[in-house]
Amino acid sequence: MKYVILVPDGMAGLPVEELGDRTCMEAAVTRNMDMIAKKGIVGMVRNVPKGMTPASDVANLSILGYDPLKYYCGRGPLEAANLKVELTERDVAFRFNTVTVCDDRMADYSAGHISTREAAVLVELLNRELGNEKFRFYAGTSYRNLLVVTCDSPEKADRLASVTCHPPHDILDQPVARYLPAETGLVDIMKGSKKILEDCDINKVRIDLGQNPANMIWVWGQGMKPDIPRFRDAFGKNGGIVSAVDLIKGLGRILGLEVADVPGATGYYDTNYEGKADAALEILKRKDLAFVHVEAPDEAGHNGDILAKITAIENFDTKITGRIIEQLSGKCDYRVLILPDHPTPISKRTHTADPVPFAMAGKGVEPDEVTLFTERSAKAGSVYLKNGYELMKFFLGDSGAGAGG
């Protein structure tokens, strides 16, 4: 039996007035996802436990079968794992975004989705000017990068890891001074980055081209070295991860899953959809399970771009879902599960903690009466799971002990 989990990040949302009070999922043409709904079961699942931040690290941990209340370690350590940065018990890993601050307000959480090549040059500059034995900067993908802070003791690291930091996509158009962390060293680094980046050549060129400059860094998503059981130990299956972003790839490495590197996988609208589908199919030749994550719908939600979100959903449907199902059908026994990790509504331009729809079909799955895959239809589906981590065990058919609470 082969297992496929398809995650269009942030695909779910709320009704949009411009779409006749339909959601982007309802407006998109999704014949393949609807086929899965028709041939299988549809339901709702809460991936973000009440009281936790509705972030992709929390939600994807749930999808992979791990209770975030027990295993959550923060975004930074997961991204560090993919960048092969070894953390000690005195280290705190922060995600930092290259952002655009204009008139002391958060104008753009991604600096115009700056290229990975440009961002790497900026990170090298920051390391040269601000890096030392305590602060180390690492380049990631596009605007998504890493800061590791080494503290004098594990106790001080634990205190630093508990400092409140705000994701930049949650404070768009807000005064940045209101959301700076209450930790002098971090604030000094963030303000120091602004002085360095504002006058660098890359940003001068970006401004000349009418692009948003990466004129500051914003730290958030911090955590310490994780302790999470490997996927095979938890569920008795081996598998692989396909994603463009360090967060998901790092989570895969920590869980002992094979991590695919797909040329042209950007984490944005222009990602290599077909390449991701093909990478998943290659993984399934050797492994039991493939987990495919695409960031594009989430980015469109953050940008408040209705057309881009609909297009991303349709691309996911045809170039990921359809491509994989076509290759598996008639060749092996399989099950497929599709769901967003969390909603990213156009109207809010950020994540919410609301339950998300899921559809599951394949060998051993008896169809219910739902024939469409949308937020509205899923609420009338046959299953509701209040704990997202329970879905993996349900999907695998109760194989493995699981890694829940």
C-alpha positions as CSV (number, residue, x, y, z in Angstrom):
1,M,0.0,0.0,0.0
2,K,1.2,3.5,-0.9
3,Y,0.1,6.6,1.0
4,V,0.1,10.1,-0.4
5,I,-0.6,13.3,1.7
6,L,-1.1,16.5,-0.3
7,V,-1.0,19.8,1.5
8,P,-1.9,23.0,-0.3
9,D,-0.7,25.4,2.4
10,G,-3.4,27.9,3.5
11,M,-5.8,26.9,0.8
12,A,-8.9,27.2,3.0
13,G,-10.5,30.6,3.7
14,L,-13.6,32.6,4.1
15,P,-16.3,33.8,1.6
16,V,-15.1,36.7,-0.5
17,E,-17.5,39.4,-1.6
18,E,-15.9,39.8,-5.0
19,L,-16.5,36.0,-5.6
20,G,-20.2,36.2,-4.8
21,D,-19.6,35.2,-1.2
22,R,-17.7,32.1,-2.3
23,T,-14.4,31.1,-1.0
24,C,-11.4,30.7,-3.3
25,M,-11.7,26.9,-2.9
26,E,-15.4,27.2,-4.1
27,A,-14.4,29.5,-7.0
28,A,-11.6,27.3,-8.2
29,V,-12.0,24.5,-10.8
30,T,-10.7,21.4,-8.9
31,R,-11.9,18.3,-10.7
32,N,-9.2,16.1,-9.2
33,M,-9.8,17.1,-5.6
34,D,-13.6,16.8,-6.2
35,M,-13.0,13.3,-7.6
36,I,-11.2,12.4,-4.4
37,A,-14.1,13.7,-2.4
38,K,-16.6,11.8,-4.5
39,K,-14.8,8.5,-4.3
40,G,-13.9,8.8,-0.6
41,I,-14.8,10.6,2.6
42,V,-14.8,14.3,3.4
43,G,-14.6,15.9,6.8
44,M,-13.1,18.6,9.0
45,V,-10.0,18.5,11.2
46,R,-8.6,21.0,13.7
47,N,-4.8,21.1,13.2
48,V,-4.1,24.0,15.5
49,P,-4.9,23.2,19.2
50,K,-6.8,25.9,21.0
51,G,-4.4,28.4,22.5
52,M,-1.6,27.8,20.1
53,T,-0.6,30.1,17.3
54,P,-2.0,29.1,13.9
55,A,1.3,28.7,12.2
56,S,2.5,26.2,9.6
57,D,4.9,24.5,12.0
58,V,2.1,23.7,14.5
59,A,-0.3,22.6,11.8
60,N,2.0,20.5,9.7
61,L,3.3,18.8,12.9
62,S,-0.4,17.8,13.5
63,I,-0.8,16.6,9.9
64,L,2.2,14.3,10.3
65,G,0.6,12.8,13.4
66,Y,2.4,14.5,16.2
67,D,0.5,16.4,19.0
68,P,1.8,20.0,18.9
69,L,1.0,20.4,22.6
70,K,3.6,17.7,23.3
71,Y,6.2,18.1,20.5
72,Y,6.1,21.7,19.4
73,C,9.6,23.2,19.3
74,G,9.2,26.4,17.3
75,R,9.8,27.2,13.6
76,G,13.5,28.1,13.9
77,P,14.8,24.7,15.0
78,L,13.0,23.0,12.1
79,E,14.5,25.4,9.6
80,A,17.9,24.9,11.2
81,A,17.6,21.2,10.7
82,N,17.1,21.6,6.9
83,L,20.1,24.0,6.7
84,K,22.1,21.4,8.6
85,V,22.8,23.8,11.5
86,E,23.5,21.7,14.6
87,L,22.0,23.3,17.8
88,T,23.3,22.8,21.3
89,E,21.4,23.1,24.5
90,R,22.5,26.7,24.8
91,D,21.2,27.7,21.3
92,V,18.0,29.4,20.3
93,A,17.1,29.3,16.6
94,F,15.0,32.2,15.2
95,R,13.4,32.5,11.8
96,F,14.1,35.9,10.4
97,N,12.4,37.5,7.4
98,T,14.0,40.1,5.2
99,V,11.2,42.7,5.3
100,T,10.4,46.1,4.0
101,V,9.7,48.8,6.6
102,C,8.4,52.1,5.3
103,D,7.6,55.1,7.5
104,D,8.3,52.9,10.5
105,R,5.5,50.5,9.5
106,M,5.6,46.9,8.3
107,A,5.1,47.4,4.6
108,D,6.0,43.9,3.3
109,Y,6.8,40.7,5.2
110,S,8.9,39.3,2.3
111,A,10.6,42.3,0.7
112,G,8.8,41.6,-2.5
113,H,9.6,37.9,-2.3
114,I,13.2,38.7,-2.7
115,S,15.2,36.1,-4.6
116,T,17.3,33.5,-2.8
117,R,20.4,34.7,-4.5
118,E,19.8,38.3,-3.4
119,A,18.9,37.3,0.2
120,A,22.1,35.2,0.5
121,V,24.2,38.3,-0.3
122,L,22.3,40.3,2.4
123,V,22.7,37.5,5.0
124,E,26.5,37.3,4.3
125,L,26.6,41.1,4.8
126,L,24.8,40.8,8.1
127,N,27.1,38.0,9.3
128,R,30.1,40.2,8.5
129,E,28.8,43.3,10.2
130,L,26.7,41.9,13.1
131,G,27.7,38.2,13.4
132,N,29.9,37.0,16.3
133,E,30.2,34.1,18.7
134,K,26.7,34.9,20.1
135,F,24.8,35.8,16.9
136,R,25.1,33.7,13.6
137,F,23.1,34.3,10.4
138,Y,22.3,31.6,7.9
139,A,20.8,32.0,4.4
140,G,17.6,30.0,3.7
141,T,15.1,30.3,0.8
142,S,14.0,33.8,-0.4
143,Y,13.0,35.9,2.5
144,R,13.1,33.0,5.0
145,N,16.4,32.9,6.8
146,L,17.9,31.8,10.2
147,L,19.4,33.5,13.2
148,V,21.0,31.3,15.9
149,V,21.7,32.9,19.3
150,T,24.1,31.1,21.6
151,C,23.4,31.9,25.3
152,D,25.7,31.6,28.3
153,S,23.6,28.7,29.8
154,P,20.7,26.4,28.9
155,E,18.6,28.3,31.5
156,K,19.2,31.6,29.7
157,A,18.5,30.0,26.3
158,D,15.2,28.7,27.7
159,R,14.3,32.3,28.9
160,L,15.2,33.7,25.5
161,A,13.1,31.1,23.7
162,S,10.0,32.2,25.7
163,V,10.2,35.9,24.6
164,T,7.2,37.0,22.7
165,C,7.9,37.6,19.0
166,H,5.3,38.5,16.4
167,P,5.3,37.1,12.8
168,P,5.7,39.9,10.4
169,H,2.8,38.8,8.2
170,D,0.5,39.4,11.3
171,I,1.5,43.0,11.6
172,L,1.2,44.4,8.1
173,D,0.8,48.2,8.0
174,Q,1.3,48.4,11.8
175,P,4.0,50.5,13.5
176,V,7.0,48.1,14.0
177,A,8.0,49.7,17.3
178,R,4.9,48.4,18.9
179,Y,5.8,44.8,18.1
180,L,9.5,44.6,18.9
181,P,10.5,41.8,21.2
182,A,11.1,42.7,24.9
183,E,14.8,41.6,24.6
184,T,17.5,44.2,24.2
185,G,19.9,42.0,22.2
186,L,17.3,41.1,19.6
187,V,16.1,44.6,19.2
188,D,19.7,45.8,18.8
189,I,20.2,43.2,16.0
190,M,17.0,44.2,14.3
191,K,17.6,47.9,14.4
192,G,21.3,47.4,13.5
193,S,20.2,45.4,10.4
194,K,18.2,48.4,9.2
195,K,21.2,50.7,9.3
196,I,23.3,48.1,7.3
197,L,20.7,47.1,4.7
198,E,19.2,50.4,3.8
199,D,22.3,51.6,2.0
200,C,23.5,48.3,0.4
201,D,23.8,48.1,-3.3
202,I,21.2,45.3,-3.7
203,N,18.5,47.5,-2.2
204,K,19.5,50.5,-4.2
205,V,19.0,48.4,-7.4
206,R,15.7,47.0,-6.1
207,I,14.4,50.5,-5.5
208,D,15.5,51.6,-8.9
209,L,13.6,48.7,-10.4
210,G,10.4,49.6,-8.4
211,Q,10.8,46.6,-6.1
212,N,10.5,46.6,-2.3
213,P,13.9,46.8,-0.6
214,A,14.9,44.3,2.1
215,N,15.8,47.1,4.5
216,M,15.4,45.3,7.8
217,I,15.2,41.8,9.4
218,W,12.4,40.7,11.6
219,V,13.0,37.8,14.1
220,W,10.3,35.4,15.2
221,G,9.4,31.7,15.4
222,Q,12.1,30.8,17.9
223,G,12.8,27.5,19.6
224,M,15.4,25.1,21.0
225,K,16.7,21.8,19.9
226,P,13.7,19.4,19.4
227,D,13.2,15.9,20.7
228,I,10.6,14.3,18.4
229,P,10.3,10.5,17.7
230,R,11.1,9.4,14.1
231,F,8.1,8.8,11.9
232,R,9.0,5.1,11.3
233,D,9.2,4.5,15.1
234,A,5.8,6.3,15.6
235,F,3.9,4.8,12.7
236,G,5.8,1.8,11.3
237,K,6.1,3.5,7.9
238,N,8.9,5.1,5.9
239,G,8.4,8.0,3.7
240,G,9.6,11.2,2.1
241,I,8.9,15.0,2.1
242,V,8.5,17.2,-1.0
243,S,8.5,21.0,-0.3
244,A,10.3,24.2,-1.2
245,V,10.5,25.7,2.3
246,D,13.1,24.9,5.0
247,L,10.4,24.6,7.7
248,I,8.7,21.5,6.1
249,K,12.0,20.0,4.8
250,G,13.6,20.5,8.3
251,L,10.6,18.8,9.9
252,G,11.1,15.9,7.5
253,R,14.8,15.5,8.4
254,I,14.0,15.5,12.1
255,L,11.4,12.8,11.6
256,G,13.8,10.7,9.6
257,L,12.0,11.1,6.3
258,E,13.7,11.4,2.9
259,V,13.8,15.0,1.8
260,A,13.6,15.8,-1.9
261,D,15.4,18.7,-3.5
262,V,13.3,19.8,-6.5
263,P,14.9,22.2,-9.0
264,G,12.7,25.2,-9.5
265,A,10.8,24.7,-6.2
266,T,10.6,28.4,-5.0
267,G,7.9,28.4,-2.3
268,Y,6.0,31.0,-4.4
269,Y,3.5,31.2,-7.3
270,D,6.1,30.1,-9.8
271,T,7.1,26.9,-8.1
272,N,7.8,23.7,-10.1
273,Y,4.5,21.9,-9.5
274,E,5.2,19.1,-11.9
275,G,8.7,18.6,-10.5
276,K,7.2,18.2,-7.0
277,A,4.7,15.6,-8.2
278,D,7.4,13.7,-10.0
279,A,9.6,13.8,-6.9
280,A,6.7,12.3,-4.9
281,L,6.3,9.5,-7.4
282,E,10.0,8.7,-7.2
283,I,9.8,8.6,-3.4
284,L,6.8,6.2,-3.6
285,K,8.9,3.8,-5.7
286,R,11.1,3.2,-2.6
287,K,9.0,4.3,0.3
288,D,5.6,3.8,1.8
289,L,4.5,7.4,2.0
290,A,5.0,10.7,0.2
291,F,4.1,14.1,1.8
292,V,3.8,16.9,-0.7
293,H,3.6,20.6,0.4
294,V,3.0,23.6,-1.7
295,E,3.3,27.1,-0.3
296,A,1.7,29.1,-3.1
297,P,-2.0,29.3,-1.9
298,D,-0.7,30.6,1.5
299,E,1.4,33.3,-0.1
300,A,-1.5,34.4,-2.2
301,G,-3.6,34.6,1.0
302,H,-1.0,36.7,2.7
303,N,-0.9,39.0,-0.3
304,G,-4.6,39.3,-0.4
305,D,-4.5,38.3,-4.0
306,I,-7.8,36.5,-5.0
307,L,-6.8,35.6,-8.5
308,A,-3.4,34.3,-7.5
309,K,-4.9,32.1,-4.8
310,I,-7.5,30.6,-7.2
311,T,-4.8,30.0,-9.7
312,A,-2.5,28.4,-7.1
313,I,-5.4,26.1,-6.0
314,E,-6.1,25.1,-9.6
315,N,-2.4,24.5,-10.3
316,F,-2.2,22.3,-7.3
317,D,-5.3,20.3,-8.5
318,T,-4.0,19.7,-12.0
319,K,-0.3,19.6,-11.7
320,I,0.1,17.9,-8.3
321,T,-3.1,16.0,-7.5
322,G,-4.1,15.0,-11.0
323,R,-0.5,14.1,-12.0
324,I,0.1,11.8,-9.0
325,I,-3.3,10.1,-9.1
326,E,-3.0,9.4,-12.8
327,Q,0.3,7.7,-12.3
328,L,-0.8,5.6,-9.3
329,S,-4.2,4.5,-10.6
330,G,-4.3,0.9,-11.7
331,K,-0.6,0.4,-10.8
332,C,-0.7,-0.1,-7.1
333,D,-3.0,0.0,-4.0
334,Y,-2.9,3.5,-2.6
335,R,-4.7,6.0,-0.4
336,V,-4.6,9.7,-0.8
337,L,-5.3,12.4,1.8
338,I,-5.6,16.1,0.9
339,L,-6.0,19.0,3.2
340,P,-4.6,22.5,3.9
341,D,-2.7,22.9,7.1
342,H,-4.6,26.0,8.2
343,P,-6.8,28.6,6.6
344,T,-5.3,31.8,5.2
345,P,-8.3,33.9,4.3
346,I,-8.0,36.7,1.7
347,S,-9.8,39.1,4.0
348,K,-7.5,38.6,6.9
349,R,-4.2,38.1,5.1
350,T,-2.9,35.9,7.8
351,H,-3.5,32.4,9.3
352,T,-6.5,31.4,11.4
353,A,-6.8,28.5,13.8
354,D,-10.2,27.3,12.3
355,P,-10.7,23.7,11.4
356,V,-9.9,22.8,7.8
357,P,-11.5,20.5,5.2
358,F,-9.9,17.2,4.3
359,A,-10.7,14.5,1.7
360,M,-9.5,10.9,1.8
361,A,-9.9,8.2,-0.8
362,G,-8.4,4.9,-1.9
363,K,-8.2,1.3,-0.9
364,G,-10.4,0.4,2.0
365,V,-12.1,3.9,2.1
366,E,-15.9,3.7,1.9
367,P,-17.4,6.8,0.2
368,D,-19.8,9.1,2.0
369,E,-22.3,11.3,0.3
370,V,-20.1,14.4,-0.2
371,T,-19.1,15.0,-3.8
372,L,-17.2,18.3,-3.7
373,F,-14.1,19.4,-1.8
374,T,-14.8,22.8,-0.3
375,E,-15.0,24.3,3.2
376,R,-18.8,24.3,3.0
377,S,-19.2,20.7,1.8
378,A,-16.7,19.4,4.4
379,K,-18.8,20.7,7.2
380,A,-21.5,18.3,6.0
381,G,-19.0,15.4,5.8
382,S,-18.9,12.2,7.7
383,V,-15.9,13.0,10.0
384,Y,-14.8,15.7,12.4
385,L,-11.5,15.3,14.3
386,K,-10.9,17.8,17.1
387,N,-7.2,16.7,17.4
388,G,-5.4,17.0,14.1
389,Y,-2.7,14.5,15.0
390,E,-5.3,11.8,15.1
391,L,-5.9,12.1,11.3
392,M,-2.6,10.3,10.5
393,K,-3.5,7.2,12.4
394,F,-7.0,7.3,10.8
395,F,-5.5,7.7,7.3
396,L,-3.0,4.8,7.8
397,G,-5.9,2.6,9.0
398,D,-4.8,2.4,12.6
399,S,-1.4,1.0,11.7
400,G,1.3,2.0,14.2
401,A,1.0,3.3,17.7
402,G,1.0,6.9,16.8
403,A,2.7,9.9,18.5
404,G,-0.2,11.7,20.0
405,G,-0.8,12.8,23.5
